[in-house]
Amino acid sequence: MAQARKSPARSSSRQGGRVRFKGNDLVYALPEPMNEFVLRERPPTGVDFAFVAASPAAKEKLRAFVSKKYGEDIDHDQTREEIETNAYALGPRARALLQGSQIAAADLKEAGGAFDLEEVQALLNGVSRQAVEKRVKEGSLLAVPGPSNRRRYPAVQFTRDGLVPGLREVQHALPTHNPWAVLNFFVRPDDRLGGRKPIDVLRGGDVALVVSAARGMGMQGG
């Protein structure tokens, strides 16, 4: 794989050669008997375009061609396998998304899993679907996205008598409405609570203390 740093002008012919598109690639066929060289539209980061040579001999001819045609030396060589591997490498944004997904999964595990709608209805003494939806909207019941776009309800918020008290007040005090961020707050130890988990403090009945910690999260950025 040979890479160059200068983008060429596109045209129908170049010094006897032919230019054509193959999928998303611009293919330049030299007039002499050589392998085709492929101009990749999506080369690795920092490279404007990349030519692919199918053999060592073709690569040497390509090196000379690029130097003469564009007045630049080839930066470095990479095999097709290396280029394809680089293309699939995760960028910072993708890594952040993956990390967020992993954290959410860990939080849900820490919460003891989650109930589906029918199970929640049974736990809340047979309330209607509409009643469950109302609780979610008002913040007294936390729901997170589940499989097949169906909500799930973290088990950590339930007690033998129904729901942990103070969920609504705490959710209203938090600076975010993202359900995964809310769950993360509930199940992770908080220095503002002496290293205790907010959900455990709520179970103990100290709603005001957890509300204060939730507000402090917003003022301190988490």
C-alpha positions as CSV (number, residue, x, y, z in Angstrom):
1,M,0.0,0.0,0.0
2,A,1.4,3.3,-1.0
3,Q,0.0,6.6,0.4
4,A,0.5,10.1,-0.9
5,R,-0.4,13.4,0.6
6,K,-1.7,15.5,-2.3
7,S,-5.1,15.1,-3.9
8,P,-5.1,14.8,-7.7
9,A,-7.5,16.4,-10.0
10,R,-10.1,14.0,-11.4
11,S,-10.5,13.7,-15.1
12,S,-11.5,11.2,-17.8
13,S,-7.9,10.6,-18.9
14,R,-4.3,11.3,-17.7
15,Q,-1.4,11.0,-20.1
16,G,-2.9,8.1,-21.9
17,G,-4.3,6.4,-18.8
18,R,-8.0,5.9,-17.9
19,V,-9.9,7.0,-14.8
20,R,-13.1,5.3,-13.8
21,F,-15.1,4.7,-10.6
22,K,-15.4,1.3,-9.0
23,G,-17.8,1.5,-6.1
24,N,-16.5,4.4,-3.9
25,D,-13.0,4.1,-5.3
26,L,-11.4,6.1,-8.1
27,V,-9.4,3.7,-10.3
28,Y,-6.6,4.8,-12.5
29,A,-5.4,2.3,-15.1
30,L,-1.9,3.2,-16.5
31,P,-1.4,2.9,-20.2
32,E,1.5,0.5,-19.9
33,P,0.9,-3.1,-18.8
34,M,0.7,-2.6,-15.1
35,N,-1.8,-3.5,-12.4
36,E,-4.5,-1.0,-11.7
37,F,-4.0,1.4,-8.9
38,V,-7.0,2.3,-6.7
39,L,-7.4,5.8,-5.3
40,R,-9.1,5.3,-2.0
41,E,-11.7,7.9,-1.0
42,R,-11.5,7.0,2.7
43,P,-7.8,6.4,3.5
44,P,-6.4,6.4,7.1
45,T,-6.5,9.6,9.2
46,G,-4.0,12.1,8.0
47,V,-3.7,10.8,4.5
48,D,-5.4,12.6,1.6
49,F,-5.6,9.6,-0.7
50,A,-4.1,6.2,-1.1
51,F,-3.0,4.1,-4.0
52,V,-3.1,0.3,-3.8
53,A,-0.6,-1.8,-5.7
54,A,-1.2,-5.5,-6.0
55,S,2.4,-6.7,-6.2
56,P,5.9,-5.5,-5.1
57,A,6.8,-4.7,-8.8
58,A,3.7,-2.7,-9.2
59,K,4.5,-0.9,-5.9
60,E,7.9,0.2,-7.2
61,K,6.4,1.5,-10.4
62,L,3.7,3.2,-8.4
63,R,6.4,4.9,-6.2
64,A,8.1,6.3,-9.3
65,F,4.8,7.3,-10.9
66,V,3.5,9.2,-7.9
67,S,6.9,11.0,-7.4
68,K,6.9,12.1,-11.1
69,K,3.2,12.9,-11.4
70,Y,2.7,14.8,-8.2
71,G,6.1,16.0,-7.3
72,E,6.1,14.3,-3.9
73,D,7.6,11.3,-2.3
74,I,5.3,8.6,-0.9
75,D,5.0,9.0,2.8
76,H,5.1,5.4,3.7
77,D,4.0,1.9,2.7
78,Q,1.2,-0.1,4.2
79,T,-0.2,-3.5,3.2
80,R,-3.9,-3.8,2.2
81,E,-4.5,-5.7,5.4
82,E,-3.0,-2.9,7.5
83,I,-5.1,-0.3,5.7
84,E,-8.3,-2.3,6.2
85,T,-7.4,-2.8,9.9
86,N,-6.9,0.9,10.3
87,A,-10.2,1.6,8.7
88,Y,-12.0,-0.4,11.4
89,A,-10.1,1.1,14.3
90,L,-12.4,2.9,16.7
91,G,-12.1,6.7,16.9
92,P,-12.5,8.7,20.2
93,R,-16.2,9.2,19.7
94,A,-16.8,5.5,19.0
95,R,-14.7,4.5,22.0
96,A,-16.7,6.9,24.2
97,L,-20.0,5.3,23.0
98,L,-18.7,1.8,23.6
99,Q,-17.4,2.8,27.1
100,G,-20.8,4.4,27.9
101,S,-22.6,1.2,26.8
102,Q,-20.3,-0.9,29.0
103,I,-20.8,1.4,32.0
104,A,-24.6,1.2,31.5
105,A,-24.5,-2.6,31.5
106,A,-22.3,-2.6,34.6
107,D,-24.8,-0.3,36.4
108,L,-27.7,-2.4,35.4
109,K,-26.0,-5.5,36.8
110,E,-25.2,-3.5,40.0
111,A,-28.9,-2.7,40.2
112,G,-29.8,-6.4,40.2
113,G,-31.1,-6.5,36.7
114,A,-34.4,-5.1,35.6
115,F,-38.1,-6.1,35.4
116,D,-40.3,-5.9,32.4
117,L,-43.7,-4.1,32.3
118,E,-45.8,-7.1,33.3
119,E,-43.5,-7.8,36.3
120,V,-43.7,-4.2,37.4
121,Q,-47.5,-4.2,37.2
122,A,-47.5,-7.3,39.4
123,L,-45.1,-5.8,41.9
124,L,-47.2,-2.7,42.2
125,N,-50.4,-4.6,43.0
126,G,-51.8,-4.9,39.5
127,V,-51.6,-1.3,38.4
128,S,-52.5,-0.4,34.8
129,R,-50.0,0.2,32.0
130,Q,-51.1,3.8,32.0
131,A,-50.3,4.1,35.8
132,V,-46.8,2.7,35.2
133,E,-46.3,5.3,32.4
134,K,-47.5,8.1,34.7
135,R,-45.0,7.1,37.3
136,V,-42.2,7.1,34.8
137,K,-43.2,10.6,33.5
138,E,-43.4,12.1,37.0
139,G,-40.1,10.5,38.0
140,S,-41.3,8.2,40.8
141,L,-40.3,5.2,38.7
142,L,-37.1,4.8,36.7
143,A,-37.2,3.1,33.3
144,V,-34.3,2.4,31.0
145,P,-34.2,1.3,27.3
146,G,-34.4,-2.5,26.9
147,P,-34.4,-5.1,24.2
148,S,-36.7,-4.6,21.2
149,N,-37.2,-0.9,22.3
150,R,-39.2,-2.1,25.3
151,R,-38.6,-0.4,28.6
152,R,-37.1,-2.2,31.5
153,Y,-37.3,-1.1,35.2
154,P,-34.2,-1.5,37.3
155,A,-34.9,-3.8,40.2
156,V,-32.9,-1.8,42.7
157,Q,-35.7,0.8,43.1
158,F,-38.3,-1.7,44.3
159,T,-39.0,-2.8,47.9
160,R,-41.4,-5.3,49.4
161,D,-43.9,-2.5,49.7
162,G,-43.5,-1.0,46.3
163,L,-40.9,1.6,45.4
164,V,-38.0,3.2,47.3
165,P,-39.2,6.6,48.7
166,G,-37.8,9.8,47.3
167,L,-37.1,8.7,43.7
168,R,-39.2,11.5,42.2
169,E,-37.5,14.2,44.3
170,V,-34.0,13.0,43.5
171,Q,-34.7,12.7,39.8
172,H,-36.0,16.2,39.7
173,A,-32.9,17.4,41.5
174,L,-30.4,15.8,39.1
175,P,-29.0,17.8,36.2
176,T,-29.8,15.1,33.7
177,H,-32.9,13.2,32.5
178,N,-30.8,10.5,30.8
179,P,-32.0,7.3,32.4
180,W,-28.6,5.6,32.3
181,A,-27.0,8.6,34.0
182,V,-29.8,8.6,36.6
183,L,-29.2,4.9,37.3
184,N,-25.5,5.5,37.5
185,F,-26.1,8.1,40.2
186,F,-28.3,5.8,42.2
187,V,-26.0,2.7,42.2
188,R,-22.5,4.2,42.6
189,P,-20.9,5.2,45.9
190,D,-21.0,9.0,46.3
191,D,-18.4,10.9,48.3
192,R,-21.1,13.4,49.3
193,L,-22.9,10.6,51.1
194,G,-19.8,9.3,52.9
195,G,-19.1,6.7,50.2
196,R,-22.6,5.2,50.4
197,K,-24.8,4.6,47.4
198,P,-27.7,7.1,47.0
199,I,-30.2,4.3,46.6
200,D,-29.1,2.8,49.9
201,V,-29.5,6.1,51.6
202,L,-33.0,6.5,50.2
203,R,-33.8,3.0,51.5
204,G,-32.8,4.3,54.9
205,G,-35.3,7.2,54.6
206,D,-32.9,10.2,54.3
207,V,-34.4,11.6,51.1
208,A,-33.3,15.2,51.8
209,L,-29.6,14.1,52.0
210,V,-29.7,12.4,48.6
211,V,-31.6,15.3,47.0
212,S,-28.8,17.6,48.3
213,A,-26.2,15.3,46.7
214,A,-28.1,15.2,43.4
215,R,-28.1,19.0,43.3
216,G,-24.5,19.1,44.2
217,M,-23.8,16.8,41.2
218,G,-25.2,19.5,39.0
219,M,-23.1,22.3,40.6
220,Q,-19.9,20.4,40.6
221,G,-20.4,18.8,37.1
222,G,-20.8,15.2,38.6
